Amino acid sequence: WGIRADLFWPKATEAVRRTYPRFLFMAEVYWDREWAMQQQGFDYAYDKRLYDRLVEGHARPVREHLFAGLDFQDHLARFLENHDEPRAAATFAPEVHRAAAILTFLAPGLRFFHQGQREGKRVRIPVHLGRGPDEAPDAGIAVFYDGLLECLKDPAFRDGEWALLACRPAWDGNESSDSFVAFAWTGAGERRLVAVNYADHQSQCYVAMPWRDLDGRTWRLQDLTGPAVYDRQGSDLTWQGLYLDMPAWGYHVFAVSPAG
């Protein structure tokens, strides 16, 4: 009819906040409309794009998605399953599930966990049902999520500054560095480094460090999700980066601190 309707949500969100200033809006939105909804007053919007790229199983699209500015990423709701999507345990092989969860829930933004996800449930329950089948918990996935949730209690992952890190080839002709996604969190004197080999093969790389004060001392990298502990010279970390040789779908969540 040639009549342009005014946008509904900017007025609606503003009106609600006048009465309830702390009210949070989250948009269940797909089709690359996340930024538009953020601009119309939503605090968070579903990050369907990251989910789709993780399902595809390739590191580069995931890494490229994380190039976005933090004014956008900080207001995304990161998820691996919801009431519309298949269960994560039914979508991803167990080792891929864990790698995808590390990337999803340690990236910036709102961390969105669905009912039953932590227990590894595999049957998606239609929203109009208030019940579901009995499913035995997946002990391995449950232990993994217990550890991941412990990591998320760390203030560095909640209040720190986030930065995506470059990963360069470990030697000429080795293109497996393209399989890595790595980022760092820095806050309140704490340093955290997350690295994932998001590929079905072993990969090697050097990860560029974001910290400029490493030279002249030894640094300890202790994995918060496993037993790995490494001591590295600050000069090597500064000038070469952190060398990683990781199995398919492997990951590290390092606490980085002076050794000794």
N, C-alpha and C positions, 0 to 999 in steps of 0.2 A: 504493500500500500504506500510505500515511500515514507512511512512514519518511523523515525529512529527512536527506539526506546532508550530511556536512561538506564545506566548500569544499576543493577539491584544491590550488589554486595557492598560497594563502598558506603552507601547510606545505611545499610543494615548493620554492618560491623561497627560503624561509628556510633549508631544509636545504642547498640548493646553496651559498648564500652563507656558511654556516658553514665549508665546506671551501674554497670559491673566492670570497673576499670581493669580487673585482673582476669577477665574472661579470655580464654584462648580459643581461637578458631583454627581447625585443621581441615584442609580441603582434600577430600577423596577425589583426586583429579588425575586423569590420564591425558594422552594426546598432546603432550608438550605444552600444557596450559598452566604449568606450575608457577612460572614467573608472573603470569597475568593474575593468578589468584593471590599471590603474595602482594602484588601492587593494589589489589582491591580490598586489603585489610586482613587477609589470613596470616596467622602467625606461622603456620606450617602447611606444606602441601606434600602429598605422596610423591616419592621419587620412583616412579615407575620405570624411568629410563635406566637408572642404575640396576634395578632388578632385572630388566630385560637383558642387559649386557652381561650380567653375571650368569644368567641362564645360558647365554650363548657360549660362555666358557673361554673367552679370549681376553687377555690382559689389556691390550692396547685400547680398545673402546672404553674399558673401565677407567683406565688412566686418563684418557682424553675427557671423560665426563668430569673427572675430578679437577680439571683445569679451571672450571668455572669459579667465579669470584665468591668469596665467603659471604657477601651480602645475599647471595642466592643459596649457597650450600647450607649456611647456618639455619635456614628456614625450610629445609627439606626433612620429611619424615622417612627415614631409611628403614626398609623392611625386607624380609625374605619370604614372608607369607602373610596373607590376610584372608578375610572371609571370601574374597573373590578369586584368589589365586590357589593353585594346588599347594598341598603341604610341602614345605621345604624338604622334609625327609623322603618324600615321594618324588621330588623333582631332581634333587642332587644326589649323586653317590656320596657316601659318608665323608670321604676325604675332601670332596669338592664342597660339600655343605659347610665343613669347618672353615675352609679357606674363604668361602663367600661370606660367612658370618663375621670373620675377622675384618674383612674389608668393609662390610656394611655397618657394623656396630662400633667400630673404632674410628670411622670417618666422622667429620663434623655433622651436626644436625641433630634431630630428634631420633632416638633409637626406639623403634616400634616393634615390640614382641607380641606375637599372636598366641592366644590360648592353645596350649598343647604343643607349641613349638619346642619348648625346652625339654619335653619328654620324648620328642621324636615321633609324635603321632603322624600317621600317614593318610588318614581318611579325612577329607574335607567335609565339614558338616554344613549343609545348606542353612542359610540364615533364618529360615522360617521354622527350623527345628530347635527344640530346647534340649536335645539329647543326642548322643552319638554312641557308636559301638565301643565296647570295652577293648582297649588296646594295651598290650604290655609295654611299659616304658622301655625305650632304647637306652640301656645303661651307659653306653659309650657317649652318645649325644648328650645325655643328662650331665655326665661328668664334665664334658666340654663346656656346656653352657654355664655350669656352676663356676668354672674357672674364668670364663669370659665376663660374667657378672661381677666377679671379684675385681677384675681389671677395671671395670667401669666405675667402681667405687673410688678409684684413683683420681684425685683432684686434677692431675695433669690432663686426663682425658675429658674432663668436664669443663675446666676453666682455663686451660692452657691455650697457647697460640699454635695453630695447625699450619703445616707447610707440606706440600707435595714435593718429593725428592726425585732428582734425575738419577737414572740408572744407565751406566755406560758399559760397553762390552768389556768383558774380562780379558780378552785378547783379540787380535785382529782375526776377522772371519767368524767369530763366535757371535751369532745373532740372538742367542737365547736371552740376552739382557732385556729384549723386548717383552719377555714373559713376566717381568716383575712389575709390581705396584708397591711403592714405598712412600711412606710419609712420616713426619715427626710431629710430636707435641712438646711444647716447652712452656713451663709455668712454675712459678714459685720455687725456683731453683731446681726443678725436676726436669729431666729429659727422657723422652720416650721415643723409640723408633720402631715402626711397624713395617715389616717387609713380607710380601707374599709372592711366591712363584705360582702365578695363576695359569698353569699349563699342565698338560699331561705328560711332561718329560722333565728330566733334570735340567737345571739352568744355572748359569753363573753370571755374575755382574759385579761391578763396583758401584756402591751407592754413595752419591755425593752428600757430605755431611752439611747440615744447616748451621752448625755452631762454629764460630770463628776463634774460639779460645781454647781449642783442644791441644794445640802444640805445646810440647815441653813436659808432658806428663803421660802416665799410663791410665787408660780408661777401661773400666769393666763393663761388659755388656751381659746382663743377666736376663734370661728369657723368663717372662712372667707367666708363660703358659706351658713351660716344660723345664727340663733339667739343664739346658745348655747355658754355659757360662764361658765368656771369652774375654781375655785381656788383650788390648790393642794399644799400640803406641800412638799418641796424639798426632805426631808428625805424619805417620802413614795415613791416618784417618783424614787429616787436613789436605794432604797433597794427592793422595790416590783415591781416598774414599774407603768405605767398608766393603771388603771382599766377601761375597756370599756364594756358596755352592749348595743349592737346595734341591731336594727331591720334588717330584711332581706334586703340586698342590701343597707344598710345604709353606710354613709361615714361622715368623719369629715376632714376638712382642718384647722388645728389649727395654729394660731400665738401664740408662747410661749414666755412670757415676765414676768419680775418680777411684782408682784401685789403690788399696792400702791406706 
